[in-house]
């Protein structure tokens, strides 16, 4: 404790209640010793203190520090007074490094007792000694005894005797103010000792309300002012530069959150100042979110401005305390959630409108055809028939596809397609994809086809990278026609987060055609799987495709393509063939048939053209069949 170790009274070498005459006498003696280079002895250089070098500069500073009564009183409260025989005995024990005996003497006449004419100096001394001996092992209760002893003295009627012994009769201060002055000194020591706000305040938990309130105020006032200043500053910054309100809000939160954490630990959630400041920070974060989104949306800039605005609003929700404010923040988050899917909802609505118009036109044409065939005698008698191809063409041309194309080009611009792809609404995305392809298939418009391709070209945002892939056959058997039943693919990934992802899979044969089942396969793909990826996911199995009865994979090179949101993310090739022995057998059979064909095609006497043609065809059919078997077609 620096306030005790380097106390001016300790430096001079006198008790705090030394008279003016004693102080002057000590000063003269010290100056005389200093001039001849001798160490000045002092009975107050207790063994447990660090040694100090009493040079002229240090001594002059010490004397200067106790020239005024208020300074004398302050420093005296961190030093010892020698008023009676109890003090003399205890101080003698301190000279002999026996802190235990000194404590015992002073505790005996103070603990559980009120301040009196005979023990007021003991209250001061025991508090000073315990404060000096204070360390991290002390409990809040023990610290309370240190502070309580000093506060009891200051608030007692005998503090007047104390001030007259230390200063003079002219000194006068209100006891509450003197307690605060003393506490300021204690808090300064705690700060210097490395106590943070919450741990320091916790030491005062058992103290009376005046002490605790003042300590809390002392530790938190600067922080309260700092947050108030930051709130005013961020308000001006976002109003003058709303385009950068996202970064302004992020920086603001980074500065304020650690301070709010300290205030929460110090004041508690129920404290009015903590509530006020937390809600003040939350309001500004919310307003930064609103200003940033409105400005970005108004200017039509590309980027993640909706996501950024959402993150600020969510941060505001975490900071806010008041129910009304939290409700307002949640309303804003809900609005942003709805706006997050604005592009895909608008796209689905427009595409659905086009489909509805087409189907309504088609129904109208069908009704006209029905009326015509029912009422026209020529159709009833069969003299005339309906050209169904022309009917279908009329249906297709019942909509101005050029106008539809222009409308969709605006609704499905590349930035909007990117937002659609980033949407987490899988059902809406399925509706969008199906409607977009329906429009493409029914319009035959190149611009609409290009929109489909544009959407495919946008890569999805994935939380993982594919490291490698393994192709496997049922029971890990070789990839031979005899053994293949189901071909599977296992993917090894490096995951950096969590995500639910739907992966589409295409099995593509050597001729470039993908395999599918009309009952079970999703449109345009072989299979689909949905996975919940976590940071711990290393491998996932995409399942197999095949038949339990036989191999329907052709001989040749196949490939498996993986798609997410209809964007190709990975390709793995594999080869299928017969086992060497079986392949050799089938090849020999085919070669023999080819030789047989050569024999049949040669000229033979007495064989007519028709007979030759028949024999050639029979062998050619056998060759075709043998070739298909060899290729497993």
C-alpha positions in Angstrom: 0.0 0.0 0.0 1.8 3.1 -1.3 -0.2 5.5 0.9 1.2 3.7 4.0 4.6 2.7 2.7 5.5 6.2 1.4 3.2 8.2 3.8 4.7 11.7 4.6 4.6 10.9 8.3 6.5 7.7 7.8 9.1 9.5 5.6 9.6 12.1 8.3 9.6 9.5 11.0 6.8 10.7 13.3 3.3 9.7 14.4 0.4 11.5 12.8 -0.5 13.3 16.0 3.0 14.8 16.4 2.8 18.4 17.6 4.1 21.3 15.5 7.0 21.6 17.9 7.9 17.9 17.5 7.6 18.2 13.7 10.0 21.2 13.6 12.4 19.5 16.0 12.4 16.4 13.8 13.0 18.6 10.8 16.0 20.2 12.3 17.5 16.9 13.3 16.9 15.4 9.9 18.5 18.3 8.1 21.6 18.1 10.4 22.0 14.4 9.8 21.4 14.8 6.0 24.1 17.5 5.8 26.8 15.2 7.1 25.5 12.3 5.1 24.2 10.2 7.9 21.1 8.0 7.9 18.3 9.4 10.0 17.0 6.8 12.4 13.3 6.4 13.0 11.3 4.1 15.3 8.6 4.0 12.6 10.8 2.2 10.1 9.1 -1.1 10.8 10.8 -4.2 9.6 7.9 -5.1 7.3 8.3 -1.9 5.4 10.6 -1.5 2.4 13.7 0.6 3.1 13.5 4.2 1.8 16.4 6.6 1.1 15.6 9.9 2.9 17.3 12.3 0.6 16.6 16.1 0.8 14.1 16.0 -2.1 12.0 13.2 -0.5 12.0 15.0 2.8 11.1 18.3 1.5 8.2 16.8 -0.4 7.0 15.0 2.8 7.1 18.2 4.8 5.3 20.1 2.0 2.6 17.4 1.9 1.5 18.0 5.5 1.6 21.8 5.6 -2.2 22.2 5.4 -4.7 20.7 7.8 -6.8 18.9 5.2 -3.6 17.1 3.9 -2.6 16.3 7.4 -5.9 14.6 8.2 -5.9 12.7 4.9 -2.4 11.3 5.3 -3.0 10.6 9.0 -5.9 8.3 8.2 -3.3 6.1 6.4 -0.8 6.2 9.3 -0.6 5.7 13.0 -1.3 7.9 16.0 0.4 7.5 19.4 -2.0 8.8 22.0 -2.0 6.4 25.0 -0.2 3.4 26.5 -2.1 0.9 24.3 -0.7 2.7 21.2 2.8 2.8 22.7 2.7 -1.0 23.3 1.3 -1.9 19.9 3.8 0.3 18.1 6.6 -1.3 20.1 5.5 -4.7 18.8 5.5 -3.3 15.3 9.1 -2.2 15.8 9.9 -5.8 16.6 8.0 -7.1 13.5 5.2 -8.6 15.6 2.1 -7.6 13.7 0.0 -10.3 15.5 0.6 -8.8 19.0 0.0 -5.3 17.8 -3.3 -6.3 16.2 -4.3 -8.2 19.3 -3.9 -5.0 21.5 -5.8 -2.7 19.2 -8.5 -5.3 18.4 -9.1 -5.9 22.1 -10.2 -2.3 22.7 -12.1 -1.7 19.4 -13.7 -4.9 18.1 -17.4 -4.9 19.1 -17.0 -1.6 20.9 -18.1 2.0 20.2 -15.6 4.8 19.7 -14.7 6.5 23.0 -12.3 9.0 24.5 -9.9 6.1 25.4 -9.9 4.2 22.1 -10.4 6.6 19.2 -6.7 6.4 18.2 -6.9 2.5 18.3 -9.7 2.6 15.8 -7.5 4.6 13.4 -4.4 2.4 14.1 -6.0 -1.0 13.7 -7.6 0.0 10.4 -4.3 1.3 9.1 -2.4 -1.9 10.1 -5.1 -4.2 8.6 -5.1 -2.2 5.4 -1.3 -2.6 5.2 -1.6 -6.3 5.8 -4.5 -6.7 3.3 -4.0 -9.1 0.4 -6.0 -11.2 -2.0 -6.7 -13.9 0.6 -8.8 -11.4 2.7 -12.6 -11.9 2.6 -15.2 -9.2 2.0 -16.0 -9.5 5.7 -12.4 -8.8 6.8 -12.2 -5.9 4.4 -15.4 -4.6 5.9 -13.7 -4.5 9.3 -10.9 -2.4 7.9 -13.3 0.2 6.4 -15.8 0.0 9.2 -13.2 0.9 11.9 -12.1 4.0 10.0 -15.7 5.1 9.2 -16.9 4.6 12.8 -14.0 6.9 13.9 -14.8 9.6 11.4 -18.5 9.5 12.1 -18.1 9.5 15.9 -18.2 12.6 18.2 -14.6 11.8 19.1 -13.3 12.5 15.5 -13.1 16.1 16.8 -10.5 15.0 19.3 -8.7 13.1 16.5 -8.6 16.2 14.2 -7.4 18.4 17.0 -4.6 15.9 17.8 -3.5 15.7 14.2 -4.3 19.2 12.9 -5.7 22.1 15.0 -9.0 23.5 16.1 -9.5 25.4 12.9 -10.0 22.2 10.8 -13.6 21.4 10.2 -15.2 19.1 7.6 -18.6 17.2 7.5 -18.1 13.6 8.5 -19.7 12.2 5.3 -17.3 14.3 3.2 -14.4 13.1 5.3 -15.5 9.5 4.7 -15.6 10.1 1.0 -12.1 11.7 1.0 -10.8 8.6 2.9 -12.5 6.2 0.5 -11.0 8.0 -2.5 -7.6 7.2 -1.1 -8.6 3.5 -0.6 -10.0 3.2 -4.1 -6.8 4.7 -5.5 -4.8 2.0 -3.7 -7.1 -0.7 -5.0 -6.7 0.5 -8.6 -2.9 0.6 -8.2 -3.1 -3.0 -6.9 -4.8 -4.2 -10.0 -8.4 -4.6 -8.8 -10.9 -4.2 -11.6 -14.2 -2.5 -11.1 -16.3 -5.5 -10.2 -13.8 -7.1 -7.9 -13.1 -3.9 -6.1 -16.7 -3.1 -5.6 -17.3 -6.6 -4.3 -14.9 -5.9 -1.4 -17.4 -3.3 -0.1 -20.4 -5.6 -0.3 -20.7 -5.8 3.5 -20.1 -2.1 4.1 -23.0 0.3 4.9 -25.0 1.8 2.1 -23.3 5.2 2.2 -19.9 3.6 1.7 -21.0 1.2 -1.0 -22.9 3.8 -2.9 -20.0 6.2 -3.0 -17.6 3.4 -4.0 -19.9 2.4 -6.9 -20.2 6.0 -7.9 -16.5 6.5 -7.8 -15.8 3.5 -9.9 -18.6 3.9 -12.4 -19.0 7.7 -12.9 -16.2 7.9 -15.5 -17.6 5.0 -17.4 -21.2 6.4 -17.3 -19.8 9.7 -18.7 -17.8 7.8 -21.4 -20.9 5.9 -22.6 -23.0 9.1 -22.7 -20.3 10.7 -24.7 -20.1 7.8 -27.2 -23.9 7.9 -27.6 -23.8 11.6 -28.5 -20.9 11.0 -30.9 -22.4 8.0 -32.7 -25.7 10.0 -33.2 -23.9 12.8 -35.0 -21.8 10.4 -37.1 -24.7 8.3 -38.4 -26.8 11.4 -39.1 -24.0 12.9 -41.2 -23.0 9.7 -42.9 -25.9 7.1 -43.0 -24.2 5.2 -45.8 -21.5 4.1 -43.3 -23.9 3.6 -40.4 -23.2 -0.1 -40.3 -19.5 0.3 -39.6 -20.2 3.3 -37.3 -22.6 1.1 -35.3 -20.1 -1.8 -35.1 -17.3 0.4 -33.8 -19.8 2.0 -31.4 -20.8 -1.4 -30.0 -17.1 -2.5 -29.7 -16.4 0.5 -27.5 -19.5 0.4 -25.4 -20.0 -3.3 -24.7 -16.9 -3.9 -22.5 -18.0 -0.8 -20.5 -21.5 -2.0 -20.2 -20.2 -5.4 -19.0 -18.3 -3.7 -16.2 -21.3 -1.6 -15.2 -23.5 -4.7 -15.2 -21.0 -6.5 -12.9 -20.7 -3.4 -10.7 -24.3 -2.1 -10.6 -26.4 -5.1 -11.4 -29.2 -5.5 -14.0 -31.7 -3.7 -11.9 -29.7 -0.5 -11.5 -31.4 2.5 -13.2 -28.2 3.8 -14.7 -27.3 0.5 -16.2 -30.8 0.2 -17.7 -30.7 3.7 -19.0 -27.3 3.3 -20.6 -27.9 -0.1 -22.1 -31.1 1.1 -23.7 -29.4 4.2 -24.9 -26.7 2.1 -26.6 -29.4 -0.3 -28.0 -31.4 2.6 -29.4 -28.4 4.0 -31.3 -27.5 0.5 -32.7 -31.1 0.1 -33.9 -31.1 3.6 -35.5 -27.8 2.8 -37.2 -29.4 -0.4 -38.6 -32.4 1.6 -39.9 -30.4 4.5 -41.3 -27.9 2.2 -43.0 -30.6 0.0 -44.6 -32.7 2.9 -45.8 -29.8 4.6 -47.4 -28.4 1.4 -49.0 -31.9 0.4 -50.3 -32.6 3.9 -51.6 -29.3 4.0 -53.5 -29.8 0.5 -54.9 -26.2 -0.5 -54.2 -25.2 -4.2 -54.3 -24.0 -6.0 -51.2 -25.1 -7.5 -48.0 -26.8 -4.4 -46.6 -29.9 -6.2 -45.5 -27.8 -8.8 -43.7 -25.6 -6.1 -42.1 -28.7 -4.2 -41.0 -30.1 -7.4 -39.5 -26.9 -8.1 -37.6 -26.9 -4.6 -36.0 -30.6 -5.0 -35.0 -29.9 -8.4 -33.5 -27.0 -6.8 -31.5 -29.3 -4.1 -30.3 -31.7 -6.7 -29.1 -29.0 -8.4 -27.0 -28.0 -5.0 -25.5 -31.5 -3.7 -24.8 -33.0 -4.2 -21.3 -36.4 -2.4 -21.4 -39.4 -4.4 -22.6 -40.8 -1.6 -24.8 -37.5 -1.1 -26.6 -36.9 -4.8 -27.0 -40.4 -5.1 -28.6 -39.6 -2.3 -31.0 -36.4 -3.9 -32.0 -38.1 -7.3 -32.6 -40.6 -5.5 -34.8 -37.8 -4.1 -36.9 -36.1 -7.5 -37.1 -39.4 -9.0 -38.3 -39.6 -6.3 -40.9 -36.1 -7.0 -42.1 -36.8 -10.8 -42.1 -39.7 -10.2 -44.4 -37.6 -7.9 -46.6 -34.9 -10.5 -46.7 -37.2 -12.6 -48.9 -38.6 -9.7 -50.8 -36.9 -10.5 -54.0 -37.9 -14.2 -54.1 -41.5 -13.5 -53.1 -41.8 -10.9 -55.8 -40.2 -13.3 -58.4 -42.6 -16.1 -57.4 -45.6 -13.8 -57.6 -44.6 -12.6 -61.1 -43.9 -16.1 -62.4 -47.1 -17.4 -60.9 -49.0 -14.6 -62.5 -47.6 -15.5 -65.9 -48.5 -19.2 -65.4 -52.0 -18.3 -64.3 -52.5 -16.1 -67.3 -51.2 -18.8 -69.6 -53.5 -21.5 -68.0 -56.5 -19.2 -68.1 -55.9 -18.4 -71.8 -55.5 -22.2 -72.5 -58.8 -22.9 -70.7 -60.5 -20.2 -72.8 -59.1 -21.7 -76.0 -60.3 -25.2 -74.9 -63.8 -23.9 -74.3 -63.9 -22.2 -77.7 -62.8 -25.5 -79.4 -65.4 -27.4 -77.4 -68.2 -25.0 -78.4 -67.0 -25.2 -82.0 -67.0 -29.0 -82.2 -70.4 -29.2 -80.4 -72.2 -26.6 -82.6 -70.6 -26.9 -86.0 -72.2 -29.7 -88.2 -69.0 -30.0 -90.2 -67.1 -31.3 -87.1 -70.0 -33.5 -86.0 -70.2 -35.2 -89.4 -66.4 -35.6 -89.5 -66.0 -33.3 -92.6 -63.6 -31.1 -90.5 -61.1 -32.0 -87.7 -59.3 -29.9 -85.2 -55.6 -29.3 -85.9 -54.3 -30.0 -82.4 -50.8 -28.7 -83.2 -52.3 -25.3 -84.2 -54.4 -25.3 -81.0 -51.3 -25.8 -78.8 -49.4 -23.2 -80.8 -52.3 -20.7 -80.2 -52.1 -21.4 -76.5 -48.4 -20.8 -76.5 -48.8 -17.5 -78.4 -51.7 -16.3 -76.3 -49.1 -14.5 -74.1 -46.7 -11.7 -75.2 -43.5 -13.5 -74.3 -41.4 -10.6 -75.3 -43.2 -8.4 -72.7 -42.8 -11.2 -70.1 -39.1 -11.4 -70.9 -38.7 -7.7 -70.3 -40.6 -7.9 -67.0 -38.6 -10.9 -65.8 -35.3 -9.2 -66.8 -36.1 -6.5 -64.3 -37.5 -8.8 -61.6 -34.6 -11.3 -62.0 -31.6 -9.0 -62.4 -28.3 -10.6 -61.4 -28.2 -8.9 -57.9 -31.8 -10.1 -57.3 -31.0 -13.6 -58.4 -28.1 -13.6 -56.0 -30.4 -12.6 -53.1 -32.9 -15.3 -54.2 -30.1 -17.9 -54.1 -29.0 -16.7 -50.6 -32.6 -17.1 -49.3 -33.1 -19.8 -46.6 -36.7 -20.4 -47.6 -36.3 -23.7 -49.4 -39.9 -24.2 -50.2 -40.1 -20.7 -51.9 -36.9 -21.5 -53.8 -38.4 -24.7 -55.0 -41.5 -22.9 -56.2 -39.3 -20.2 -57.9 -37.2 -22.8 -59.7 -40.2 -24.9 -60.9 -42.1 -21.8 -62.1 -39.0 -20.3 -63.8 -38.4 -23.6 -65.7 -42.1 -23.8 -66.6 -41.9 -20.4 -68.1 -38.8 -21.3 -70.0 -40.3 -24.5 -71.4 -43.5 -22.9 -72.5 -42.0 -19.7 -73.9 -39.1 -20.9 -76.0 -37.6 -17.4 -75.4 -33.8 -17.3 -75.4 -33.7 -14.4 -72.9 -35.8 -16.4 -70.4 -33.5 -19.4 -70.9 -30.6 -17.1 -70.2 -32.2 -16.1 -66.9 -32.3 -19.8 -65.9 -28.6 -20.1 -66.8 -27.7 -16.9 -64.9 -29.3 -18.4 -61.8 -27.4 -21.6 -62.2 -24.1 -19.7 -62.6 -24.4 -18.0 -59.2 -22.4 -20.1 -56.7 -24.2 -20.8 -53.4 -22.6 -19.7 -50.1 -21.4 -22.8 -48.4 -19.9 -23.3 -45.0 -17.6 -26.1 -46.2 -15.1 -27.0 -48.9 -15.0 -30.5 -50.5 -11.6 -32.0 -49.9 -12.0 -35.3 -51.7 -14.6 -37.9 -52.8 -14.7 -41.7 -52.8 -16.8 -43.9 -55.2 -18.0 -47.1 -53.6 -19.9 -50.2 -54.8 -22.2 -52.4 -52.7 -20.2 -54.3 -50.0 -17.1 -52.5 -51.3 -16.9 -54.9 -54.3 -15.0 -53.9 -57.5 -16.6 -51.7 -60.1 -17.2 -54.6 -62.5 -20.5 -55.3 -64.3 -20.8 -58.7 -62.6 -20.5 -57.1 -59.1 -22.1 -53.6 -59.3 -25.4 -53.1 -57.8 -25.5 -49.6 -56.1 -22.8 -47.0 -56.8 -22.4 -44.6 -53.9 -20.3 -41.4 -53.3 -18.8 -40.3 -50.0 -17.7 -36.7 -49.6 -14.9 -35.6 -47.3 -15.3 -32.0 -46.3 -13.6 -29.2 -44.3 -16.5 -27.5 -42.5 -16.2 -23.9 -41.2 -19.7 -23.5 -39.7 -23.2 -24.8 -39.5 -25.6 -25.1 -42.4 -28.5 -27.1 -43.7 -27.9 -27.9 -47.4 -29.8 -29.8 -50.1 -27.4 -31.6 -52.5 -28.7 -32.7 -55.9 -26.9 -35.6 -57.6 -26.7 -36.5 -61.3 -25.4 -39.9 -62.5 -24.3 -39.3 -66.1 -23.6 -42.3 -68.4 -20.8 -42.4 -71.0 -23.2 -41.0 -73.6 -23.8 -37.9 -71.5 -27.3 -38.8 -70.4 -28.3 -38.6 -66.7 -30.1 -41.4 -65.0 -33.4 -40.8 -63.3 -36.6 -42.4 -62.1 -39.8 -40.7 -63.3 -41.5 -41.5 -60.0 -38.8 -40.6 -57.5 -36.1 -38.4 -59.1 -36.3 -34.6 -58.7 -36.7 -32.8 -62.1 -33.4 -32.6 -63.9 -31.5 -34.8 -61.3 -31.1 -38.4 -60.2 -31.4 -38.0 -56.4 -31.4 -35.3 -53.7 -30.2 -35.4 -50.1 -30.5 -32.9 -47.3 -27.7 -32.6 -44.7 -27.2 -30.6 -41.5 -23.6 -29.6 -41.6 -21.8 -28.6 -38.3 -18.2 -27.6 -37.6 -17.5 -31.2 -36.6 -18.8 -32.7 -39.8 -16.0 -34.5 -41.7 -17.7 -36.9 -44.1 -21.2 -37.4 -45.4 -22.6 -40.2 -47.6 -24.8 -39.2 -50.5 -26.2 -42.7 -50.9 -26.3 -45.0 -53.9 -28.1 -45.5 -57.2 -28.6 -48.7 -58.9 -30.6 -52.0 -58.7 -30.5 -54.9 -56.2 -30.9 -57.4 -59.1 -28.4 -56.5 -61.7 -25.9 -53.8 -62.9 -27.5 -51.3 -65.2 -24.3 -49.2 -65.5 -22.9 -49.3 -69.1 -19.3 -50.1 -69.8 -17.3 -46.9 -70.1 -16.6 -43.7 -68.1 -19.3 -42.3 -65.9 -19.5 -39.3 -63.8 -21.4 -38.1 -60.7 -22.1 -34.4 -60.6 -23.1 -32.6 -57.3 -25.3 -29.5 -57.3 -26.4 -27.1 -54.6 -29.0 -24.6 -55.7 -28.7 -25.9 -59.2 -25.0 -24.8 -59.3 -22.4 -27.5 -60.0 -20.1 -27.8 -57.0 -18.2 -31.0 -57.6 -17.7 -33.8 -60.3 -16.3 -37.3 -59.7 -15.6 -39.8 -62.6 -15.5 -43.5 -62.4 -15.1 -46.4 -64.9 -17.2 -49.5 -65.3 -16.1 -52.6 -67.1 -16.4 -56.4 -67.1 -13.9 -58.4 -65.2 -10.9 -59.3 -67.4 -12.0 -62.9 -67.9 -15.6 -62.1 -68.7 -14.5 -59.2 -71.0 -12.2 -61.5 -72.9 -15.0 -64.1 -73.3 -17.4 -61.5 -74.6 -14.8 -60.0 -76.9 -14.0 -63.4 -78.4 -17.7 -64.1 -79.0 -18.1 -60.8 -80.8 -15.0 -61.4 -82.9 -16.3 -64.8 -83.9 -19.6 -63.3 -85.0 -17.7 -60.7 -87.0 -15.8 -63.4 -88.8 -19.0 -65.3 -89.3 -20.5 -62.2 -90.9 -17.5 -62.0 -93.3 -18.1 -65.6 -94.3 -21.9 -65.0 -94.8 -21.2 -61.9 -96.9 -18.9 -63.9 -99.3 -20.3 -65.2 -102.7 -21.8 -68.6 -102.6 -23.0 -70.7 -105.6 -26.6 -71.6 -105.8 -27.6 -69.0 -103.0 -30.2 -66.5 -104.0 -30.1 -62.8 -103.0 -33.0 -63.1 -100.6 -31.3 -66.0 -98.7 -28.1 -64.1 -98.5 -29.8 -61.0 -97.2 -31.6 -63.1 -94.5 -28.4 -64.8 -93.4 -26.5 -61.5 -93.2 -29.3 -59.9 -91.1 -29.3 -62.8 -88.7 -25.6 -62.5 -88.0 -25.8 -58.7 -87.8 -28.6 -59.0 -85.2 -26.3 -61.4 -83.3 -23.5 -58.9 -83.5 -25.7 -56.1 -82.3 -26.9 -58.1 -79.4 -23.3 -59.2 -78.5 -22.1 -55.6 -78.7 -24.9 -54.5 -76.3 -23.9 -57.3 -73.9 -20.3 -56.3 -74.1 -21.2 -52.6 -73.4 -23.9 -53.7 -70.9 -26.6 -51.8 -72.7 
